[in-house]
């Protein structure tokens, strides 16, 4: 990938990264301390220029905290970020953006100064081939991609992106080509976290059966992975893929990823609800789904639900909406993981101690009627057992085993 269509290689030490939406230059990220960003004059001259999350739409360079928060939240977290820092010899947010970013979550492409997004290109592969490459990589699923592939997926869980078109053949996106799916293999770095891909697949399917809007998933047995269809990608004419703008609630609140939990200073439920009211074109149904998401996570033991697991996007013709839910996993079945809920429910974070009084207080904090909140809690609790009885994903013995253990746990908690 080069400045025009395949000329010079990337510089070893870029001083600036350019941010594109489709072919339009949105602005530039500068390697300063703190990180700074400047909207392009072309972007500001648009009839309705869009603001990047909480980065104020104004001329001139800004190093406000919202800049660091927006771009840092595009990067992998935790062990995966540390692995990338060592393997790519990059220790700063700017350095990691240069090494990995390109096709990011949402609608933007990030490239070194002077380079532009290239025409999409893909390399056909197979599930068996992907499984072999994953088996040979003890560190990260990101290594199944070539170094010239520029894709950054946020989050702490190991994952990589692929494209699946009408023929069903998995393909590796090259350069800045948009991907259509995210491949999430079993977590390897935590020995007590068994069959995480089956767990996530089951919980996502169960949430959908309960009526929650969720990303489409399937379990892929060769790679032992949960494969998630990206909702921030849409089909385009000629079989291509278009990108949709998407922001998680940490980006919108100007909070970096290591503060994604409420107890660490991240957004609580009241702030999440306020952000939904502020940005959503249909706040009433989105707030209802937010409330249902909270109770579903509470009942199914997904204690790792936090502000980065909530996002807004702009689907065609709908304005800004809360995205389908993603990253749902029953963490409570794993010893050693926190037993506290990520959000306080009326001041209480221990799921077993949440009472109707806590739910009423939470409803008051969110500006929702207490009777409606209690009725929603009851509705979700009644739907989960039946949803859990649905057929497991085909060709997935781990899913059957996970469901057996999870069913017993959920009956106890609900």
matplotlib code that plots the C-alpha trace (Angstrom):
import matplotlib.pyplot as plt

x = [0.0, 1.4, 0.8, -1.2, -1.8, 1.4, 4.6, 6.7, 6.7, 5.5, 8.0, 9.8, 9.0, 5.9, 5.2, 1.5, -1.3, -4.2, -7.8, -10.2, -13.9, -14.3, -12.0, -12.4, -9.7, -11.3, -8.1, -4.7, -3.3, 0.1, 2.8, 2.8, 2.6, -0.3, -1.6, -3.2, -5.7, -6.6, -9.7, -8.9, -10.2, -12.0, -13.9, -14.8, -16.1, -18.7, -22.3, -22.8, -19.3, -19.5, -17.6, -15.3, -16.9, -16.1, -13.4, -14.8, -15.5, -13.3, -10.3, -6.8, -5.0, -6.4, -4.7, -7.8, -8.3, -11.0, -8.4, -6.4, -9.7, -11.0, -7.9, -6.7, -10.1, -9.5, -6.6, -6.5, -6.2, -4.4, -2.2, -2.8, -1.7, 1.4, 2.2, 1.8, 4.0, 6.8, 6.4, 6.0, 8.3, 5.7, 5.0, 2.8, -0.7, 0.6, 3.2, 0.5, -1.9, 0.9, 1.8, -1.8, -4.5, -5.9, -9.4, -10.7, -13.9, -16.5, -16.1, -12.5, -9.2, -5.9, -2.8, 0.6, 0.7, 0.6, -1.1, -4.7, -7.0, -6.5, -8.9, -10.2, -8.3, -8.8, -6.9, -9.2, -8.4, -10.3, -11.4, -8.9, -6.0, -7.0, -7.1, -3.6, -2.3, -4.0, -2.6, 0.9, 0.5, 0.7, 0.5, -2.3, -4.8, -3.7, -0.6, -2.7, -2.6, 0.4, 2.4, 1.1, -2.5, -3.7, -6.6, -7.2, -9.8, -10.5, -11.0, -9.2, -10.1, -7.9, -9.5, -8.8, -10.9, -11.9, -14.3, -17.1, -19.0, -21.9, -19.8, -19.2, -15.4, -13.4, -11.0, -8.2, -8.6, -5.4, -4.2, -7.0, -9.8, -12.9, -13.7, -17.2, -16.7, -14.6, -13.0, -12.7, -11.0, -10.9, -9.0, -5.7, -3.9, -6.4, -6.3, -9.5, -11.5, -12.7, -14.4, -14.9, -15.9, -18.7, -19.7, -19.9, -21.8, -24.4, -24.9, -25.3, -27.8, -29.7, -29.9, -31.3, -33.9, -34.8, -35.5, -32.4, -30.8, -27.5, -24.8, -25.2, -22.8, -22.0, -19.6, -16.8, -15.6, -12.3, -10.9, -12.9, -14.0, -17.1, -17.5, -19.3, -20.9, -19.9, -22.8, -20.6, -20.2, -22.9, -23.1, -22.5, -23.1, -20.8, -20.4, -18.2, -18.5, -19.2, -18.3, -20.6, -19.5, -19.5, -18.5, -18.4, -19.5, -16.0, -15.1, -18.2, -17.5, -13.8, -12.6, -9.6, -10.0, -8.3, -11.2, -14.0, -15.3, -17.5, -15.4, -12.3, -13.9, -15.6, -19.3, -21.9, -25.4, -26.8, -24.1, -24.6, -28.3, -27.5, -25.3, -28.0, -30.5, -27.9, -26.9, -29.8, -32.3, -34.8, -33.9, -37.0, -36.5, -32.7, -33.1, -35.5, -32.9, -30.2, -32.3, -33.0, -29.3, -28.5, -30.9, -29.9, -26.2, -27.2, -29.2, -26.8, -23.6, -22.0, -20.1, -17.8, -20.4, -18.9, -19.1, -17.0, -19.5, -22.1, -21.9, -23.9, -23.8, -25.6, -27.2, -28.5, -31.7, -32.1, -30.1, -27.9, -29.0, -27.7, -25.8, -26.8, -25.2, -21.9, -19.2, -21.7, -20.2, -21.1, -18.0, -19.5, -18.8, -15.1, -13.2, -10.9, -12.8, -14.5, -17.9, -18.9, -21.1, -19.4, -22.1, -23.6, -27.3, -28.7, -25.4, -25.0, -22.4, -22.8, -25.4, -26.8, -27.5, -29.5, -33.0, -36.1, -35.1, -31.8, -33.7, -36.0, -33.0, -31.3, -34.5, -34.5, -30.9, -31.7, -34.9, -37.0, -40.2, -39.6, -42.6, -41.4, -37.9, -39.2, -41.5, -38.6, -36.5, -39.3, -39.8, -36.1, -35.9, -38.9, -37.5, -34.0, -34.8, -36.8, -34.2, -31.5, -33.4, -33.0, -30.9, -27.1, -25.0, -24.4, -21.1, -20.3, -19.8, -18.2, -21.4, -23.5, -21.2, -21.1, -24.9, -25.3, -23.2, -24.5, -28.1, -27.6, -25.9, -28.5, -31.4, -29.6, -29.0, -32.4]
y = [0.0, 3.3, 7.0, 6.5, 2.9, 1.1, 3.2, 4.1, 2.1, 3.6, 5.9, 4.3, 7.3, 9.2, 12.6, 12.6, 10.2, 11.1, 10.1, 9.3, 8.7, 6.9, 9.0, 12.2, 13.5, 14.2, 15.5, 14.6, 13.1, 14.6, 12.8, 15.3, 15.0, 15.0, 13.6, 16.2, 16.3, 18.9, 18.7, 19.3, 22.5, 20.3, 18.5, 21.7, 23.1, 20.3, 21.3, 19.1, 18.1, 15.3, 15.7, 12.8, 11.7, 14.3, 16.2, 19.7, 20.5, 23.6, 24.8, 24.5, 21.8, 20.4, 18.4, 18.1, 14.9, 13.9, 13.4, 10.9, 9.1, 8.8, 7.4, 5.3, 3.5, 2.3, 0.2, -3.3, -3.4, -5.2, -8.2, -7.8, -4.1, -5.1, -7.9, -5.4, -2.9, -5.5, -7.2, -3.9, -1.9, 0.8, 2.2, 5.3, 5.6, 7.3, 4.6, 1.8, 3.6, 3.8, 0.1, -1.4, 1.1, 1.4, -0.2, 0.6, 0.1, 2.3, 4.4, 5.7, 4.7, 5.9, 6.1, 7.8, 11.3, 11.4, 8.0, 7.3, 4.3, 1.8, -0.3, -3.3, -6.6, -9.9, -13.2, -16.3, -18.8, -21.6, -22.3, -25.2, -22.9, -20.3, -23.0, -24.1, -20.6, -19.9, -23.2, -22.0, -18.6, -18.7, -15.0, -13.5, -14.1, -10.8, -12.6, -14.5, -11.3, -10.0, -7.0, -4.8, -5.4, -2.4, -3.2, -2.2, -3.8, -2.4, -4.5, -6.7, -10.1, -11.7, -11.3, -10.6, -9.6, -11.5, -11.0, -13.4, -12.7, -14.5, -17.6, -18.2, -18.5, -16.7, -14.2, -12.1, -8.4, -6.8, -3.3, -1.1, -3.2, -3.4, -6.6, -8.0, -10.3, -10.6, -13.9, -14.5, -17.7, -19.2, -17.2, -18.9, -16.6, -17.5, -21.3, -21.2, -19.5, -22.6, -22.5, -18.7, -18.8, -21.2, -19.2, -15.9, -17.6, -19.1, -15.9, -13.8, -16.3, -16.4, -12.5, -12.5, -15.1, -12.8, -10.0, -7.9, -6.5, -8.3, -8.7, -11.9, -14.7, -18.3, -20.8, -22.0, -25.4, -25.6, -22.4, -22.9, -19.3, -17.1, -15.3, -12.0, -10.2, -6.5, -4.2, -1.2, -2.6, -2.5, -4.2, -1.9, -2.3, -4.7, -6.9, -4.4, -3.2, 0.3, 1.6, 3.2, 5.7, 4.1, 5.5, 3.6, 5.4, 5.8, 7.7, 9.9, 10.6, 11.4, 8.5, 6.2, 2.5, 1.8, 3.8, 1.9, 0.5, 2.7, 1.9, 3.2, 6.5, 5.5, 6.1, 4.7, 3.8, 7.3, 8.8, 6.0, 6.9, 10.6, 9.9, 7.8, 10.7, 13.2, 11.3, 8.9, 9.9, 7.5, 7.7, 6.0, 2.6, 2.8, 3.5, 0.6, -1.7, -0.3, -1.3, -4.7, -5.2, -4.3, -6.9, -9.6, -9.2, -9.2, -12.4, -14.3, -13.5, -11.1, -9.1, -7.6, -5.3, -1.8, 1.4, 0.2, -2.5, 0.1, 2.1, 4.3, 4.3, 5.7, 3.0, 4.1, 6.2, 5.9, 8.7, 7.9, 4.7, 2.5, -0.4, -4.0, -5.5, -7.4, -9.0, -10.8, -13.6, -15.3, -14.5, -15.8, -19.4, -18.8, -18.9, -16.0, -13.4, -10.7, -11.5, -7.8, -6.3, -3.7, -1.1, -0.2, -1.0, 1.6, 1.7, -2.1, -4.0, -7.5, -9.2, -11.5, -8.4, -6.4, -5.9, -4.1, -1.1, -1.0, -1.3, 1.6, 3.7, 2.8, 3.8, 7.2, 7.7, 6.9, 9.0, 5.9, 5.0, 2.4, 0.3, 0.1, -0.9, -3.7, -5.0, -5.0, -7.0, -9.5, -9.9, -10.6, -13.1, -15.0, -15.1, -16.4, -20.0, -20.6, -18.8, -21.0, -24.1, -23.2, -25.4, -25.0, -24.0, -27.0, -28.9, -27.4, -30.0, -27.2, -25.3, -28.2, -28.6, -24.9, -24.7, -27.5, -25.8, -22.4, -23.5, -24.7, -21.5, -19.3, -21.2, -20.5, -16.8, -16.1]
z = [0.0, -1.0, -1.5, -4.7, -5.5, -4.7, -4.8, -1.7, 1.6, 4.8, 6.7, 9.7, 11.9, 10.7, 12.3, 11.4, 10.7, 8.4, 9.2, 6.4, 6.0, 2.7, 0.5, 2.5, 4.7, 8.1, 9.8, 11.1, 14.3, 15.4, 17.4, 20.2, 24.0, 24.7, 21.4, 19.2, 16.3, 13.7, 11.4, 7.8, 6.1, 3.6, 6.3, 8.1, 4.8, 4.3, 4.6, 7.7, 9.0, 11.6, 14.9, 15.9, 19.2, 21.8, 19.8, 19.4, 15.7, 15.3, 13.2, 14.7, 16.5, 19.7, 22.5, 24.7, 26.6, 24.2, 21.5, 23.5, 24.5, 21.0, 19.4, 22.4, 22.4, 18.9, 20.1, 21.6, 25.4, 28.1, 27.3, 23.6, 23.6, 25.6, 23.1, 20.2, 22.0, 22.3, 18.9, 17.0, 19.2, 19.9, 23.3, 22.7, 21.4, 18.3, 17.7, 18.1, 15.8, 13.2, 13.6, 13.6, 12.7, 9.3, 9.1, 12.6, 14.5, 12.9, 9.7, 9.8, 8.2, 9.7, 7.5, 7.6, 6.2, 2.4, 2.0, 1.0, 1.4, -1.4, -3.4, -1.4, -1.9, -0.2, 0.1, 0.1, 2.8, 4.6, 8.1, 8.3, 7.2, 9.7, 12.4, 11.5, 11.7, 15.0, 16.4, 15.6, 17.3, 21.0, 21.5, 19.4, 16.7, 15.2, 13.9, 11.2, 9.2, 7.3, 8.6, 5.8, 6.8, 8.7, 11.0, 14.6, 16.8, 20.2, 23.3, 25.7, 24.1, 21.4, 18.0, 14.3, 11.3, 8.2, 5.3, 4.3, 1.2, -0.6, -1.3, 2.4, 1.9, 4.7, 3.3, 4.9, 4.3, 3.0, 3.4, 4.6, 3.1, 5.2, 7.0, 7.5, 10.5, 13.7, 14.6, 18.3, 19.3, 22.7, 25.3, 25.9, 28.4, 31.2, 31.9, 34.0, 31.2, 29.4, 25.9, 25.9, 22.2, 22.9, 25.9, 23.9, 21.0, 23.4, 25.3, 22.2, 20.8, 24.1, 24.2, 20.6, 21.6, 24.5, 22.0, 22.5, 19.4, 19.1, 16.5, 14.5, 15.5, 14.7, 16.2, 13.9, 15.0, 13.1, 14.7, 17.9, 17.5, 17.9, 14.5, 14.8, 11.9, 12.0, 12.2, 11.3, 7.8, 5.1, 1.7, -1.3, -5.0, -6.7, -3.6, -1.7, 1.9, 3.2, 6.6, 9.2, 11.9, 15.3, 18.8, 22.0, 25.2, 26.5, 23.3, 23.7, 27.3, 26.7, 28.9, 28.0, 28.0, 31.4, 33.0, 31.2, 34.5, 36.7, 39.8, 38.0, 37.1, 33.9, 32.9, 35.2, 34.1, 34.7, 32.4, 29.8, 29.8, 29.4, 26.5, 24.8, 25.3, 23.9, 20.8, 19.9, 17.2, 19.0, 22.7, 24.0, 22.4, 22.9, 26.6, 26.9, 25.2, 27.5, 30.5, 29.1, 28.5, 32.1, 33.4, 30.9, 31.9, 35.6, 35.3, 33.1, 35.0, 32.5, 35.0, 32.4, 30.8, 30.8, 28.9, 26.0, 25.4, 24.5, 21.3, 19.0, 15.2, 12.2, 10.1, 6.7, 7.0, 10.7, 12.3, 15.3, 17.3, 20.0, 18.2, 18.5, 21.6, 21.5, 23.7, 25.8, 27.9, 31.1, 33.3, 36.5, 35.6, 35.7, 39.0, 39.6, 37.6, 39.5, 41.0, 41.0, 38.4, 36.2, 36.9, 40.3, 40.4, 42.7, 44.5, 44.7, 42.6, 44.1, 41.9, 44.6, 46.8, 44.3, 45.6, 44.3, 46.2, 44.3, 41.0, 42.0, 42.8, 39.5, 37.7, 39.5, 38.5, 34.9, 34.8, 34.2, 36.0, 38.8, 37.9, 34.3, 35.4, 37.7, 35.0, 32.5, 35.1, 35.5, 31.7, 31.1, 34.0, 32.6, 29.1, 29.8, 30.7, 27.5, 25.4, 26.9, 25.8, 22.1, 19.9, 20.4, 17.4, 15.2, 15.2, 18.6, 21.4, 23.6, 23.3, 24.6, 27.6, 28.2, 28.1, 30.5, 33.1, 32.3, 32.5, 36.1, 37.1, 35.5, 37.3, 40.6, 39.9, 38.4]

ax = plt.figure().add_subplot(projection="3d")
ax.plot(x, y, z, "-o")
ax.set_aspect("equal")
plt.show()
